[in-house]
Amino acid sequence: MTSSNSYTTDIVIIGAGIAGITCALELLEKGEKRQITILDAQAEEDLGGLAKSAFGGMMLVDTPEQRRSGIKDSHELALRDWHNFSQFEEGDHWPRAWAKYYVENVTSKAGDWVKALGMKYLPAVQWVERGLYVPGNSLPRYHILFGTANHLMNILIERLNTAVKDGKVTLRFNHRVQNFITKGQAAIGLEGHDTQSDQPFSLEAQITIVASGGIGGNHDLVRQHWPNDSIAPQTMLNGCHPTADGHMHEQIEKLNGHVTHLDKMWNYAAGIAHPKPRFENHGLSLVPAKSSLWLDHTGRRIGPLPLVAGFDTLHLCQQVAKQKEPWTWHVMNWKIARRELAISGAEHNPDNRDRKFLKLVLKLLLADDGLVRQMVAESDDFIVADNVTELTQKMNDLTGTDYISAVALQEQVSAYDDRLTHDPKFHNDDQIRRIAQLRHWRGDRIRTCKFQRICDPKAGPLLAIRTRLITRKTLGGIQTNLDCAILKEDGQPIPNLYAIGEAAGFGGGGVSGKRSLEGTFLAGCILTARRAAEVIAK
């Protein structure tokens, strides 16, 4: 260090999320003696990034948890499902290579690695992203961390802090990287701004690892790259921290690095405004109730194919983005909400986060309504009423419009309820058919009502939830080879420059293609971080 704002290090990692922290710890685990510095644009209390508040689902292949549930999985089957869902494009060599690497290594190098840290998975493997028009997961593969990702991050952060105390790692918060320092074709350092002291800084490094996340916090950039199969909504909620702004992607492009597939995004279709926002436009992602009606701004069922979560998230986002207004409605009753509604993330799953297993199981079995009551009390997006007329008035009041007619809404609900009164062999409604399909798997059966009518007087009151699109994950990113080296436009690696996690599109600049099989993000961060450490330590 030559002055208060000019530093030197051997290895610098940009980003202190799960990818950056995992990479630093793995370098130390492999005996790395060189000095490691981690820069993060956020404050110290935000150490760990999005993963610290994440639910903690991991897409794993051929695990003991699957086998105990009678699930016969294989690398070959998982890779076939991956290719079906991803719809890779011609020339997607590195995304294909990373997809193969993922399915063959994720269980041993991510799933078992997490277990070695002392963590476990909930016994029920979940079946998500089954596919709709395009086949998805042909088997359940979604493994939920007991303790959520929050507990995992606490373990990693504790180890990182020990390394900092031992002088093996330097952490610098509020350090926002602005550009690379180059010499010839190589990056030899960074320049940036310390937002806490309001001073510029520079740092020289032999090796740079980009772990800065995606573009989801920059809605202007999200709209710029919005997929051309729909029009970007006028407004969206933010499921990412604003520092996930794509700035490092732009800086990599200035080095002739190849950034690909930024139009591939994993947004969610049912977000609500966070009742206690930590930044502008902060949102929460709902796990929508399967037995609720998903309606447009006029209170009419979106179709012609009814929207049901759990099959194809991209399809849901495409349909919601096509609506004339940036919000949609979920209409249900209290019984449906208490059984089926959930919110993604550690914050609103406290029993799992705090590892209170018996309490978690009891609440599931008894369909505890604590979360519903909490959100009705805290969120303006949750509306409760005793009848459809009252519900309609409150829905219109919330949006400041008169789009919804009580008569039309009653017709929508009554038509659906009437179909449910028929014998199941006459259930001629795609939503009802998919509910029946979901209930065949015990992981879904406990969270899915059995053909529940909405205007059932024994199941009230009625509930309506206003939802909007919410940004979350960037599927594209900085193109890397299987060594995590950043590649130039001509396919050659840029010396001593690496990318991991979401910054790299979780590997190869877009390992998921158009769709994620879900649970590939947390695991993808771990997998790419450990691979980069393996390469660099050699």
N, C-alpha and C positions, 0 to 999 in steps of 0.2 A: 504494500500500500504506500503510495507516494504522497497522497494528500487526503483531506477529509472526504473528498468526493471522487477520487480516482483509485481504482482497485485493480488487483491482479489475482487470478486464481488459475487452477489447472482445468477444472471442469465446471461449467456454469449450466444450470438448469433453469429455464424460463418457465415459471409456473409451479406453485406449491399445492397443486391438487393431488389426487391419488396417484396419477401417473408420475408426476415429478418426485413425490415423496418416496414412492415405491422404487423408482430408479435409483435414487440416492442411497437408500438402505440396501438395495441389492448390490450396488457397487461396493459398499463397505463389507457386505457379507462375503463377497468374492475376493476380499483382501486388497481392495484398491487403497493405495497409500496417498494418492494425489489429493490435493485440496479440492473440496467440492463446495460450490456456492449456489444457493437457490435464491432466485429473485422472484418476488411476487408483487403484483400491482395492488393487491388488497392489503388491508390492515391485519395485524397479528391475530386478532380475534376471529378472522375469517380463514385462518390456516386450515387447509383441507378442501377448500372449494366446494363445488356442488355435491361431491360424494358424501360430505359430512351430513348433509340433510337428505340423502337419497334413501330410497326404500331398501335397496340391497338385493335385488334379484339378479341371478347369474344364470345364463344359458350354458349348461354343462351337458356333456355327452357320455352316456354309458357309465353311470355312477352307481355306487351302492344304494343310494336313496331311490334311484329309479328301479333297480333290480328288486329291492324290498317291496316296491309297489307293483311288481309284475310287469314292468315296462322293459321291453327288449330293444335296446337302442344300439346303434353302431356308428362308427365314423362315416361309413359309406352312406347310410341312410341320412345322417345329419347333413352331409355335404350335398346330397341330392336335394333335400329340403331347402338348403341355403341357396343353391343355384336356382331353384324354382322361384323363390321369393325375391331374390336379388335382381333377376333379369339383367345380368351383366351385359355390357355393350361390347361390340367388337373393339379389340385393343385393350381391354381391361386385364392385362396380364398380371400386374401386381395385386389388384384386388382379388383376383382368382387365387393367386398364390397364397395370399394372406388368409383367405377363406379356408383353404385346405389346411394351412398351418393352425388356424384357430380350432377347427373341429378335432384335429389330431392331438392337440396339445393342451386345450383349455382345461380339461379335467385335472391333468397331472400338474400343470404349471400355474394354474390359477385356482381351481377348486380345491385341490389338495394343499396348495400353499396357504390358502386361507385357513384351512383346518389346522395346519401346523402352527398357526398363530394362536390357536386355542378356541377358534370359532366353530359353530355347528350350523347346520341347516334345519329349518323346520321340516318335520317328517313328510308332509304332503307336498309332492312336486306338482306345480301348477301347469296348466295347459293354456298358453296364450298364443296369439297370432297363429291360429289354426289355418288361416287362409280363407278367402271368399271366392273371387274369380280366379285367383292364382293360389295353388297349394302352398301352405306354410308348414308349420310344425306338425308332422304326422303323428308325433307322440308328445307327451308332457316332458318339458326340459327346463322349466323355470324354477330354479332353486332359490329359496328365500333365506337370506342370512338371519339367524336367530340373534337379535341385537341390532338388526338393520345395518346399513353401511356406516351409520354413526359409530357403532361400537368398533367396527373394523378400523375406522379412521382414528379413533381414540387410541387404539393399540399402536398404530403406525406413528402417530404424532408423539406418543410417549417415547417410542424408540428413537425417533428423530431428535427429540429434545435431549436425550441422553448423548447422542452423537454430537450435538451442538455443544453441550457442556464439556465433552471430551476433546473439543477442538477439531473434530474431523469434518464438520459441516458448518458453514456459515449461512445464516438466514438473514435476508434483507427484505423487509416488508415495505409497502408503499413505493416500490421501485418499478416504475413503468418504463419498459424498454421502448425506445423510439426507432432505432435503426442499428444496423450492423456496422462494425468497423472492418474494412476489408484490406487485404494485401494481395495483389494479384487476383487470383480466383478464389482465394480462401477467406473465410470469416475469422478474424483474429480477436474480436471483441465486440462490445456493445456500447451504445450510448443511450442515455435515457434521462428520466426526470424523477427525482425523489419528491413525491407529492406531500410528504409530511414536512420536510424542511424547505420545500419550494426551491430546490437547487438542482442543477444538472449533475449527472454523474457519468463516469465512463468506467468500463471494466475490460481488462484484457484477459483472454482465456485461450487455452489450447483447443478445447473441445466445447461445443455448444449443443445443448439438447433442448429442443423446443417442445414444451408441454403446456402451452398457453390456452388450450381449449379451442372451441369453435367460434362461430359467428352469431350464435343465437341471441346474444345480448345487444346486437346492433341491428335494429329493425329496418333501418334504411338499407343495409347490406342484405338482409334477409329478403326484402322486397326486390332488390336489384337482381338477386339470383332465384327468385321464386319460380318454381316449375311452370313450364308453359302450358300445362294441362288445365290450369285454373288461374284466376286473377287473385292476387294477394289481397287479403281483407284490409279494409280501411284502418282498423285498429286490431292489435293483438296484445295479449298479455305476455309478460316476460317471465319465462321459467329459467332463465340464465342470469348470471350476474352481468351487469353492464360492461365489465372489463373483458368479457368474452366477445370482443368486437371485431375480430378478424384482422387486427393490425399486423400481427406477425405473419399472417398469410401474405399480406401485401409486401412486407419486407423480404420475405423469401422470394417472391416473384421478382423483386428488384435485383436479386442475385442470380436470376435466370432459373430459379427453382420452379418446379412444376406443381401447380396447385390445380386440383381437378375436382369435378363433380360437386361443386358448392350448391348446385340446384337440387342435390339429394339431401333431404332434411327429414328429421324425425320429430315433427311437432306433434302436439296432442290436440284433439278436437273439442275437449270439454274442460276448459280452464275457468276458474273463478278468480276474482280479485282477492288477493291475500288480505284478510281482515286486519293484519298487523304488518304492513309492508315494510321491508328493509331497504327498498330502493324504488325508483319510479316505475309504475306499471307492474309491480311485483304480482305474480299470479301463482295459484296452486292448481295442480292437475288432478281432476277427479278420475276415479275409476267408476264410470257411469253404471247405474243400475240396469241390469239386462231387462228387467220387467217394466221399466218406465217407457213412456212414449217419447221419442226424440222428434221435436216439432220445430218448424221454421218460425220466422218472426210473426207470422199471421196465426200461429197456433195450429197449423196443419202438419200432418205427419210427413216427414221428409221421405222421399221415395223416388222411383217406384219401389225400390228395395228398401225396406225399413232399416234404419241404422241401429246396429247392435254392436257393442264393444266386445273385444276379445277375439276377433277374427282377422281383421285387416285394418290396422291403424291408418295407413296411408289412404285407404279408401274413405275412411271417415273424414279425414282432413280435406280430401278433395271435394267431398260432397258439402261439407260445411263452408269451405271457401267459395263455393259457387252460389251461396245464398245471397239474396239482395241486401241483407243487413248483416253486420258482423257478429250477431248473437243468435243463438238458438235456445230452445227450451227443453227441459226434461220434466215431464209431468208424471207423478206417481202418487202413492199414498204412504203413510207413515210406516206401515208394515213392510212394504217393499224397501223403503229407504233404510230401515234399521237392519234388514237382512242383507241387502246387496250393496249399498253405497259405501265407497271407501275413498280415501284421498291418498295419493301417492306421496311417499316420503316418510322420513323418520318422525317429523314433528307431530303428525296426526296419527301415528301408530305407536303410542307411548308404551303399551304393554310389551310389544315386540322389541322396541328400542331398549327398554329397561330390563329385558329378559325376564319377564314375569310370565312364565309359560302357562301355569295353571289358570291365571287370570285371563290370559289371552284365549285359551281354549274355552273357558266358561262363557266368556263374552260372545264367542262365535256360536256356541251351541244355543245360548239363550237369546241370540240376536239383540244384544245390548244396543240401546239407542243413544248412548252417551255422545257419540260423534255427531249424530243428527241434531241432538239438542244443542250441542256446542255451536254448530254452524248456523243454526236458526238464530241463536242469540247473537252471534258475532258477524255474520255475513249478510250484506244487503242483497246478495244474489239468491238467497234462500227465502221462499215465500210460503206461508202456511195459510190455509183457508178451510172452512167447513163445507163449502160447496163450490161448484164450477163457476157460478156467477161471481161470487166473492173473489175466487182465485183469478178470474179474468180481469176484474177491476184492478187488483193489486199488480198483476203482470203489466198491464198498460200503464199504471202509475209509475212503475219502476223505470220504464223506457221513455216515459213522457209522450206516448203515442196512443192511438186508438186502433192499432193494427188488428187486435184479436177480438173476435165476436164471441160472446158467451154461447150463443146458439151453435156456431161452427165448432167451437172447442168441445161442447157437449156431444156433438155428432161424432167427432173423432174418437173421444173416449168411449162412448156407448157402442160404436161399431166394433172396437177392439174387445170390450168387455163381453159383448154378445157372442163373439166367436169363442171365447173361453167357456161359455156355458154349454157348448156342444160336447158331445163325447169326444175324447182325444182322437179317435180315428177320423173325425171330421174337422180337425184343426187346420183349416185352410188359410194359414197366415204364416209368412216366412219367419217373422219374429218368434211366434209361438213354436214353430218347428225347431228353431235354433235353441230356444230355451230347453226344449225336450232333449236335444242333443247334448247340451251342456250338462244337464243333470245326470247323464250316464256316467260322467267321471266324478268320483267322490270329492276331488279337490274343488270342483265347481258346485257340486250339489249342495254343500253346506252353505254356500254363499248365493244360491239362486232359488227364488220362490217357486213353488209348484203351481203354475198357472193361476197367478193371482190377479183378480179383477181390480181395476183402479178405483171405481166408485163402489167399493164394497163398504157398507156402513160399519162393519166390524173392524175395518183396517185403517180407518181415518185417523187424523184429518188428511186432507189433500196437501201435496207439496209440489211446488214448481221451482226449478233451479235455472237461472239464466247462465249460460256458458258461452265462452268465446275460445277461439284458437289461442294456444299458448306455445311459444317457442321453447325448444328444449335441446335437442341434439343435432349436430351437423354431421351428416353421414360422409360427406366429401372432405377433402383437406389436402395437406401437403403430401405429395407422392413419395413413398419410401420403398426401398427393397426389403428383403427379409432380414437384413441387418439393421433396419431402421434408419439407414443412411438416406438423407434427402437427395432426390434425384433432380437433375437439370432437365430441360426440355428435350435434350438429346439422349436422355436415359443414363447419363453418367453421374456418379455421386459427386456432390460438393464436398471437398475434403473437410473432415472433422466436424460435420454438421449433421445432426440427427433430429428426428421428430417422433413423438410417441403420443399415445392416447388420442383424444378427440382432435388435436391439432393435425394429426396424420390421418384423419378419417378412420381412427382406430386401426390403422395399418394399411399401407398401400395407396392412400389417398381416396379410399372409398370401399372398404372391405365388405360392407353390407349391400352395396348396390342401391337399388331403389327402396328396399324395405329391410328392416331389421327383424330377425326372429325373436327379438326382445331379450333383454338380459345380456346382450353382447357388449354393453358399454362399460360397465364396471369391470367385467372380466377382460374386455379388450384393452382397457387402460393397464391392468395388471400384466397382461400377456405381453404387450408391446414394451412396457417399462422393463420387465425382467429380461426380455430379449435384447434390448439396447444395452443393459448393464452387462449381459453376458458377452456381447461383442466388444464393448469398450474395455472391459476388464482384461480381455485377452491381449 
